[in-house]
Each structure stands twice: as structure tokens, then as C-alpha cells.
Amino acid sequence: MDAMTILSRCREAAHDIERLAQLIAQRRGVLDGLSGPQMDPNGGGRGSQDPDKVGRIVADIDELERKKQRREEEHEVEKVAASAMMDLVPILEGKVLYAYYVNGMTTGEIARKEKYQASYLRKVKRNGEEMLRMVNPERVDELVPGWYMRERSGRK
């Protein structure tokens, strides 16, 4: 796996996790909105609740929660690998790349924080990215656990 893939996945993680949380909340809202059993005028029960539908929604919620947990675990690995990769570039490039990819900041935010021109920080970011693109993928593979690599290769 190459260094920029790890960094890109790290930057996307917050969005991925938030989207899964939204889907879980939507499914739970559907469950809450399903009406329970009702009594018909003769005193018998007539449920408008479809047990198969409820079961499918509950199973869907369980699957989404597993995906969210897995993505959170992957994100932790990606942050550790990203941190280690910052040792492969000069200090400023590492600081900018970490702030951008791991902390999710924009180049404008980083520039204000570091008191540099945004155009200069974009150049620093590009230079750092180019340096990381030259890193041997086997070296990057060493930064992540085997389960992460197996899971990533299984999804392609």
C-alpha cells in the first residue's frame, strides 16, 4: 500500500464514520416510527408491525454498527501509520501533511495557524506529497498490522 493511500483514507475517515453514524440513526428512527400492535374493534390484535421488516432493520443496524467499529479501528491504524510517515519528510512538510490529512484542516487554516501564506503552504504540502509518493510501498506496509492489509486487499 502506498503512503498517499493511507493519508487519503485517514482524511476520509471522519466523513466515513459520520456517514455510518447517520445511517444508524436513520434506521433507529425508522424502528421508533413503526407502530406497535393495535387492537381491532372486536378486541383482537391486528399489528401493523411487520416482524420481518423489523428484523431486517435490526440486522441492518447491527451490520452498520460493525462497519462503523471496523472503520474506527482502521482509522486508528491509519493515524499511527501517518504519524510514522511524517518522519520520512522534513519537519514543515510533516506538520502540514499531518494537519491536513489526519486533523482534517484546510491549507488556509494551517497557513493561519503556522503564520505562512496559503500559497506557500500548498507548495509545502505538494512537496511533502511528492516525497511520500516515492516511499517504497513495502516500507508503508510495515507500518500497518497484517489484519489491516488483509482487510484492505480483500475489498479490492
Backbone hydrogen bonds, N-H to C=O, Kabsch-Sander energy under -0.5 kcal/mol:
donor,donor_aa,acceptor,acceptor_aa,energy
3,A,132,L,-0.5
5,T,2,D,-0.5
6,I,2,D,-1.5
7,L,3,A,-2.3
8,S,4,M,-2.7
9,R,5,T,-2.6
10,C,6,I,-2.1
11,R,7,L,-2.2
12,E,8,S,-2.0
13,A,9,R,-1.2
14,A,10,C,-0.5
16,D,12,E,-2.6
17,I,13,A,-3.0
18,E,14,A,-2.4
19,R,15,H,-2.6
20,L,16,D,-2.2
21,A,17,I,-2.2
22,Q,18,E,-2.3
23,L,19,R,-2.3
24,I,20,L,-2.3
25,A,21,A,-2.4
26,Q,22,Q,-2.5
27,R,23,L,-2.4
28,R,24,I,-2.5
29,G,25,A,-2.2
30,V,26,Q,-2.0
31,L,27,R,-2.2
32,D,28,R,-2.4
33,G,29,G,-1.6
34,L,30,V,-1.1
34,L,31,L,-0.7
38,Q,46,R,-0.9
40,D,44,G,-3.8
43,G,40,D,-2.4
46,R,38,Q,-3.6
48,S,36,G,-0.7
50,D,48,S,-0.5
54,V,50,D,-2.5
55,G,51,P,-2.6
56,R,52,D,-2.3
57,I,53,K,-2.3
58,V,54,V,-2.8
59,A,55,G,-2.5
60,D,56,R,-2.3
61,I,57,I,-2.5
62,D,58,V,-2.4
63,E,59,A,-2.4
64,L,60,D,-2.6
65,E,61,I,-2.6
66,R,62,D,-2.0
67,K,63,E,-2.4
68,K,64,L,-2.5
69,Q,65,E,-2.3
70,R,66,R,-2.6
71,R,67,K,-2.5
72,E,68,K,-2.3
73,E,69,Q,-2.2
74,E,70,R,-2.5
75,H,71,R,-2.4
76,E,72,E,-1.8
77,V,73,E,-1.7
78,E,74,E,-2.7
79,K,75,H,-2.4
80,V,76,E,-1.9
81,A,77,V,-2.6
82,A,78,E,-2.7
83,S,79,K,-2.3
84,A,80,V,-2.1
85,M,81,A,-2.3
86,M,82,A,-1.2
87,D,84,A,-1.3
88,L,85,M,-1.9
89,V,86,M,-1.0
94,G,90,P,-2.7
95,K,91,I,-2.6
96,V,92,L,-2.6
97,L,93,E,-3.0
98,Y,94,G,-2.5
99,A,95,K,-2.2
100,Y,96,V,-2.5
101,Y,97,L,-3.1
102,V,97,L,-0.5
102,V,98,Y,-1.9
103,N,98,Y,-1.9
105,M,99,A,-2.5
110,I,106,T,-2.3
111,A,107,T,-2.7
112,R,108,G,-2.2
113,K,109,E,-2.4
114,E,110,I,-3.0
115,K,111,A,-1.1
116,Y,111,A,-2.2
121,L,117,Q,-2.2
122,R,118,A,-2.3
123,K,119,S,-1.7
124,V,120,Y,-2.5
125,K,121,L,-2.6
126,R,122,R,-2.5
127,N,123,K,-2.6
128,G,124,V,-2.5
129,E,125,K,-2.6
130,E,126,R,-2.5
131,M,127,N,-2.2
132,L,128,G,-2.2
133,R,129,E,-2.1
134,M,130,E,-0.9
134,M,131,M,-0.6
135,V,132,L,-1.2
139,R,136,N,-1.1
140,V,136,N,-1.3
141,D,137,P,-2.6
142,E,138,E,-1.3
143,L,140,V,-1.9
144,V,141,D,-1.1
148,Y,145,P,-0.6
149,M,145,P,-1.7
150,R,146,G,-2.8
151,E,147,W,-2.4
152,R,148,Y,-2.6
153,S,149,M,-2.6
154,G,150,R,-1.8
155,R,151,E,-0.8
155,R,152,R,-0.6
156,K,152,R,-0.5
156,K,153,S,-0.5
